Amino acid sequence: QVQFMESGGGLVQPGGSLSLSCVASGLSFKYTIMGWFRQGPGKERELVARIEPDGTADFAEFVKGRFTSSRDNAKTTLTLRMSNLQPEDTAKYYCNVLGGQRGLFAWGQGTPVTVSS
């Protein structure tokens, strides 16, 4: 079945950087539009980035200019590089196959990011 394993989260001070990874399995990754999502405390899950099969990415306005992404289709892996992190970026981050603005499959465990001084 389709599975996602996210990693790389942690505690970082405001203005800091982190790099997250997602390994996907059980799908034809190299043909699949993927998404990074996040869910902050008490908030609904939201789309952070749309990642095309060729690696082209489209980011939500609230992270544009601060986050970048890449994908390695041979390793079925996504990477999300986050810089100038702010407290409002505190959330659990997930990846999934993107359908519209939503994830299509069961969510992985996610990886938590906490931005705090």
C-alpha positions, 0 to 999 in steps of 0.5 A: 500500500501507499506509505509516507515516512517523514523525518527531519523535524525538530526544535529551531529558533526563529530565523533558523533553518531545517530540512525535512525529508519524505520517503514514499512507497507503494506508488509510481512516484516519478509520475506523481504530483506530490504535496507537502502539508502541515497542521499547526496546533489547533489548526486544520491541515493546509497545503504548503507546496505542490511538487510536480514530477519534474521537481517544479514546485509551487508554494503557498504564499505564507512560505514563498521565498523561505521554503524550497523543495526538491525530489529524487524520483530514483529514491522516491524522496522529497526534500523540503528546505525551510529557512527564516522559520517563524513561530507560526511555522510550528506544525507537524509536516506531512507529505502525500499525493496531491489531489486538488488541495488535499492528500489522497492517501492515508497520512504518515506520522508526519514530522514535528517542527517547533519554532521557539526561542 
